[in-house]
Amino acid sequence: MIILPAIDLHDGSCVRLLRGDYATAQKVAESPVKAASYFESEGARWLHMVDLDGAKFGHPVNDACIFDVLRQVNMKVELGGGIRDMKTVEHYLEKGVSRIILGSVALKNPEFVKEAVKKYGKRIAVGIDAKGGKVAAEGWLQVTDVDYLDLAKEMEQIGVRYIIFTDIGQDGTLGGPNLDMLDRINRAVSCNIIASGGVSNIKDILDLNALQLYGAICGKSIYSGSLSLKAAVRASQLISGVHPDRPEAIDDYIERYFQKGDLLPAIVQEAGTGEVLMLAYMNRQSLHKTLETGYTWFYSRSRQELWNKGATSGHVQRVVSITADCDDDTLLIKVVQTGPACHTGSHSCFFKQIWKNG
């Protein structure tokens, strides 16, 4: 599960609201840039940003602050608030925003969402904010008669792959996320669900992980100190699995392993005996295919192409587990090896003894 620390912008400041009430706005950080820099230092790779004033007035208001953050940190940013037309979508994406969140417009103009998804694919997400199970719009100032699950299904039908779901009643309360509503929406649609609202502590993170959600947004809990962002990120890395039925989630999951370069050394080990079989290299695409297929794929540095171990010889490697080292820059892949792993006919590539003590 991806952890997304939140920055909500109001009058150029980083604030938090209680249940979406603008009158409760409380400044929680010295500046958006300093908050984002801290989140990055704690291990977060994604940042959730909302232009609260933009959501209220229907057009970008705090975009200068957003672009300042994009220039100062090396994080992916998903952004919502006041994005009601294609010109604004393009304005943000061209400036480096990774994912756009369409909120009120999804309810009022689903054809626009469909057009945006057709043009930008998984870079478009939809925010569904509910109060008592009914969708709220216009910066949560209007509550409609539309059921949140009905809107989620409609968005799924038009191609939306990411939904940020917020239970307004829990937002900013530190009272815990609405696990029941989150479980329902996660089961109702195939979209990647990002939970928002109510996260208080590490137990909430574990509970959300148990629902197999794509991501969790954490705001007030981090600013108040009730949740350690570093612990939340680490816990999600340790216990989250990759869900092959949602391939776009795999890309986000593996991105953190390529922060230092485009190639990653992979040590291949026989699962049954512990014998080291070979060393190869993976890029993003080969790791993605390995996770997707359950068999090893690597990147050939000499041929500059992907290769599937055993594709010609039949000596395939079925993956049992993949583990990252402490620095997230080397992988240990345990496999069930069919036949020899080495092209020489040896079971292991490591058979040339150079030295032995004693």
Disulfide bonds with the S-S distance in Angstrom:
none
